[in-house]
């Protein structure tokens, strides 16, 4: 009987792993570029998660530095708060701060739904009702321009009833050579079927920096891997013969070393029966089950606070765009606990706290800043620009591809006006 149960468990594990590692390309049938859109340029938007603004120079990423010098490079790109993965990838493609898009953190609570979103929950990630705004691929498809995604936050979700024409469910099993071949296969399709917007994602640097810290041999190795892969990708694209392909290389945030030996425990003033607790080591949010409990808990936390700051949703610093007036989807906590660098919370009593973290206010911790390089026929050459907010990448891609948008966004046209050829 025991052997039978073990066999069933093993079978279940194999089936579950197969489900979680879906490596098959998804194609929405029946779509075509309009004749007008077939004349437009191409944009390949690349993200290397956690690729801090100085990593290319620090670790001598020669290909990226060379490509950036041929086109445009920024001293840094400023992530939105909180400077974490899901909110910032979506900020880049929606043009909205996390508080405005509704994707306010990697994990958060929604009062109206009485439910939590988590980046680790594949069903929630694929549910388009969690995402506000209109990401670039949705706008492109609405305007009869095809898009493709070899990973990007929310690209596998149906937002406003739309997914990219070509996309993959996120997994880390597909080799880089196969990913690059998928891009060139897309670009070798007939003009009516060829995507003009392609997103492409690398997780390796973020993984290594979390586990080993940003100044480590492991991070250097992964920076070189990304650098080599980007060069291989652009060479493969060049071999297709297409002349009007533009590359934009970004990251979602940077990375810094924290005091992981002395984390902050859950403050005694928090009554877990009265609040839903969400967040991670860099931002803890408390959602009151009864609004009458907010004031007393806030005052008690202020008295107790050591190594962190306590805010009500009504008095969060305005520059974070994370207070009550910015909370368009009612998903920000009633009370926020923000550690002072290099401190972090040990929210769930973890036995091990990683040395590398992100999520801090980028105006306070420069290590949160991200990378930006762009090259191709649309861009000016040999231009270095100062830091800018990542929400303006939305305006940049829209300008290159002629994608129209009518909804309010937080980015502006200063970036495209500065770096695109007239």
ZAMARGU-4260 file (C-alpha; in steps of 0.2 Angstrom, whole numbers, plus 5000, padded with zeros to 4 digits):
<rodrens>
0) 5000/5000/5000 | 5014/5012/5004 | 5023/5008/4988 | 5007/5012/4979 | 5005/5029/4988
5) 5023/5033/4984 | 5020/5029/4965 | 5005/5040/4965 | 5014/5054/4973 | 5028/5053/4960
10) 5016/5053/4946 | 5007/5068/4953 | 5024/5077/4955 | 5028/5073/4937 | 5011/5079/4931
15) 5013/5095/4941 | 5030/5099/4935 | 5024/5097/4918 | 5010/5109/4921 | 5021/5122/4929
20) 5034/5120/4915 | 5024/5123/4899 | 5037/5126/4886 | 5025/5126/4871 | 5023/5143/4861
25) 5005/5149/4861 | 4999/5157/4845 | 4982/5167/4844 | 4975/5162/4827 | 4968/5173/4814
30) 4977/5189/4817 | 4986/5199/4804 | 4996/5215/4803 | 4986/5228/4794 | 4994/5235/4778
35) 4998/5251/4786 | 5006/5242/4801 | 5017/5231/4790 | 5027/5247/4785 | 5031/5251/4804
40) 5048/5248/4812 | 5052/5234/4824 | 5056/5235/4843 | 5064/5221/4853 | 5062/5226/4872
45) 5074/5216/4883 | 5074/5216/4901 | 5088/5209/4912 | 5080/5207/4930 | 5091/5215/4943
50) 5104/5222/4931 | 5109/5237/4941 | 5113/5253/4933 | 5132/5251/4935 | 5134/5232/4932
55) 5139/5234/4913 | 5154/5245/4918 | 5158/5236/4934 | 5159/5219/4926 | 5164/5225/4909
60) 5149/5219/4899 | 5158/5224/4883 | 5144/5220/4870 | 5131/5231/4880 | 5144/5245/4882
65) 5148/5245/4864 | 5130/5244/4858 | 5125/5258/4870 | 5140/5269/4864 | 5133/5266/4846
70) 5116/5272/4851 | 5110/5279/4868 | 5114/5275/4886 | 5107/5282/4902 | 5117/5286/4917
75) 5103/5276/4925 | 5084/5272/4924 | 5074/5276/4940 | 5062/5262/4945 | 5045/5266/4952
80) 5041/5262/4970 | 5042/5249/4977 | 5057/5244/4967 | 5052/5226/4964 | 5050/5215/4949
85) 5032/5214/4945 | 5026/5232/4947 | 5041/5238/4938 | 5040/5227/4923 | 5022/5232/4921
90) 5026/5250/4924 | 5038/5250/4909 | 5025/5243/4897 | 5009/5251/4904 | 5017/5268/4908
95) 5009/5268/4925 | 5016/5269/4942 | 5012/5253/4952 | 4998/5262/4963 | 4990/5267/4946
100) 4991/5251/4937 | 4985/5241/4953 | 5000/5230/4953 | 5006/5238/4969 | 5019/5225/4974
105) 5024/5207/4970 | 5012/5201/4983 | 4997/5212/4989 | 4979/5211/4996 | 4964/5217/4987
110) 4950/5223/4999 | 4936/5222/4987 | 4940/5204/4981 | 4945/5199/4999 | 4960/5190/4990
115) 4978/5191/4988 | 4989/5192/4972 | 5006/5184/4972 | 5019/5183/4959 | 5021/5165/4964
120) 5003/5160/4960 | 5002/5156/4942 | 4983/5156/4941 | 4983/5174/4948 | 4997/5180/4937
125) 4987/5173/4922 | 4971/5182/4927 | 4970/5198/4918 | 4957/5206/4929 | 4972/5210/4942
130) 4980/5222/4929 | 4975/5240/4926 | 4979/5251/4911 | 4984/5244/4894 | 5001/5237/4891
135) 5010/5240/4874 | 5005/5223/4867 | 4987/5226/4870 | 4987/5243/4862 | 4997/5236/4847
140) 4985/5222/4845 | 4970/5233/4846 | 4978/5244/4832 | 4981/5228/4821 | 5000/5227/4825
145) 5006/5210/4830 | 5016/5207/4846 | 5026/5193/4853 | 5033/5189/4870 | 5047/5178/4876
150) 5041/5182/4894 | 5036/5198/4902 | 5026/5201/4917 | 5007/5200/4913 | 5010/5194/4895
155) 5002/5178/4898 | 4986/5186/4905 | 4971/5191/4895 | 4970/5210/4898 | 4955/5219/4890
160) 4952/5202/4881 | 4969/5202/4873 | 4986/5193/4874 | 5001/5195/4862 | 4998/5185/4846
165) 5014/5174/4850 | 5019/5171/4868 | 5026/5158/4881 | 5020/5154/4898 | 5034/5158/4910
170) 5047/5145/4913 | 5066/5143/4915 | 5068/5127/4905 | 5070/5134/4888 | 5088/5136/4883
175) 5094/5153/4877 | 5098/5147/4860 | 5080/5141/4857 | 5074/5158/4864 | 5084/5168/4851
180) 5079/5156/4837 | 5060/5159/4842 | 5064/5178/4839 | 5072/5176/4822 | 5058/5164/4817
185) 5045/5177/4821 | 5055/5190/4811 | 5056/5178/4797 | 5037/5176/4795 | 5028/5185/4781
190) 5025/5203/4784 | 5007/5200/4788 | 5011/5188/4802 | 5027/5196/4808 | 5027/5204/4826
195) 5033/5222/4827 | 5034/5222/4846 | 5044/5208/4854 | 5048/5207/4873 | 5062/5196/4880
200) 5067/5193/4898 | 5082/5187/4907 | 5081/5182/4926 | 5099/5176/4929 | 5107/5192/4936
205) 5093/5194/4949 | 5094/5176/4955 | 5113/5177/4957 | 5112/5194/4966 | 5099/5189/4978
210) 5108/5173/4983 | 5126/5180/4983 | 5125/5199/4985 | 5127/5211/4970 | 5146/5212/4971
215) 5150/5193/4969 | 5158/5182/4956 | 5141/5174/4953 | 5134/5190/4948 | 5149/5194/4937
220) 5146/5177/4928 | 5128/5181/4925 | 5131/5198/4919 | 5143/5191/4906 | 5130/5178/4901
225) 5117/5191/4898 | 5130/5202/4888 | 5134/5187/4877 | 5116/5182/4874 | 5111/5200/4869
230) 5125/5201/4857 | 5120/5184/4850 | 5102/5190/4849 | 5106/5206/4839 | 5118/5196/4828
235) 5105/5183/4824 | 5092/5197/4821 | 5104/5206/4809 | 5106/5190/4799 | 5087/5190/4795
240) 5091/5205/4784 | 5078/5216/4792 | 5084/5234/4792 | 5072/5243/4804 | 5074/5233/4820
245) 5077/5243/4836 | 5083/5236/4853 | 5079/5243/4870 | 5088/5235/4885 | 5082/5239/4902
250) 5081/5232/4919 | 5067/5233/4932 | 5077/5238/4947 | 5095/5237/4954 | 5101/5227/4969
255) 5110/5231/4986 | 5118/5222/5000 | 5108/5222/5016 | 5110/5218/5034 | 5104/5200/5033
260) 5112/5195/5049 | 5101/5207/5060 | 5084/5207/5052 | 5069/5216/5060 | 5056/5204/5067
265) 5037/5207/5066 | 5033/5222/5078 | 5024/5217/5094 | 5011/5231/5091 | 5004/5221/5076
270) 4988/5211/5081 | 4987/5198/5067 | 4969/5195/5071 | 4965/5213/5067 | 4976/5215/5051
275) 4979/5206/5035 | 4998/5207/5033 | 5006/5207/5016 | 5023/5212/5009 | 5041/5206/5011
280) 5058/5212/5019 | 5057/5229/5011 | 5039/5234/5013 | 5026/5227/5025 | 5008/5233/5023
285) 4994/5231/5035 | 4976/5230/5030 | 4964/5233/5044 | 4949/5222/5046 | 4941/5236/5056
290) 4946/5254/5052 | 4944/5258/5070 | 4960/5248/5074 | 4971/5259/5063 | 4975/5274/5073
295) 4979/5265/5089 | 4990/5252/5080 | 4999/5266/5070 | 5003/5276/5086 | 5010/5260/5095
300) 5020/5256/5080 | 5028/5273/5079 | 5033/5272/5098 | 5040/5254/5095 | 5049/5258/5078
305) 5068/5254/5078 | 5076/5253/5061 | 5060/5257/5051 | 5048/5271/5047 | 5029/5269/5049
310) 5016/5278/5038 | 4998/5279/5036 | 4992/5278/5019 | 4987/5296/5021 | 5005/5302/5025
315) 5016/5292/5014 | 5029/5304/5005 | 5022/5311/4990 | 5037/5307/4979 | 5034/5288/4981
320) 5017/5290/4972 | 5011/5277/4985 | 4998/5286/4996 | 4980/5287/4997 | 4977/5299/4982
325) 4987/5288/4971 | 4979/5272/4976 | 4967/5270/4961 | 4963/5252/4965 | 4962/5253/4984
330) 4976/5240/4986 | 4989/5249/4997 | 4989/5245/5015 | 4982/5256/5029 | 4998/5256/5038
335) 5015/5254/5029 | 5032/5249/5037 | 5047/5254/5027 | 5064/5248/5034 | 5079/5260/5034
340) 5093/5254/5023 | 5102/5242/5025 | 5089/5234/5037 | 5076/5222/5031 | 5061/5213/5039
345) 5060/5195/5042 | 5042/5194/5039 | 5039/5176/5039 | 5052/5170/5052 | 5063/5163/5038
350) 5079/5154/5043 | 5089/5162/5029 | 5088/5180/5023 | 5097/5183/5007 | 5111/5196/5006
355) 5105/5204/4990 | 5088/5214/4990 | 5079/5228/4981 | 5063/5237/4984 | 5070/5253/4993
360) 5065/5270/4988 | 5076/5274/4973 | 5078/5292/4978 | 5087/5286/4994 | 5096/5271/4988
365) 5105/5273/4972 | 5108/5255/4970 | 5090/5253/4966 | 5093/5261/4949 | 5091/5251/4934
370) 5100/5250/4917 | 5095/5258/4900 | 5103/5255/4883 | 5095/5258/4866 | 5102/5256/4848
375) 5095/5254/4831 | 5090/5265/4816 | 5077/5275/4826 | 5090/5281/4839 | 5103/5295/4839
380) 5120/5289/4840 | 5134/5291/4854 | 5121/5299/4866 | 5122/5298/4885 | 5107/5305/4894
385) 5104/5308/4913 | 5093/5297/4924 | 5074/5296/4920 | 5059/5287/4926 | 5055/5270/4919
390) 5037/5274/4915 | 5043/5284/4900 | 5049/5269/4891 | 5030/5266/4887 | 5030/5283/4878
395) 5047/5279/4869 | 5041/5262/4862 | 5024/5270/4857 | 5033/5284/4848 | 5044/5272/4838
400) 5030/5261/4833 | 5016/5274/4831 | 5005/5266/4844 | 4992/5278/4850 | 4985/5279/4867
405) 4971/5289/4875 | 4971/5284/4893 | 4981/5294/4906 | 4999/5288/4909 | 5013/5293/4920
410) 5026/5294/4907 | 5029/5308/4895 | 5037/5312/4879 | 5053/5320/4885 | 5063/5304/4883
415) 5058/5300/4865 | 5060/5318/4860 | 5077/5318/4867 | 5084/5301/4860 | 5075/5298/4844
420) 5080/5304/4827 | 5069/5317/4820
</rodrens>
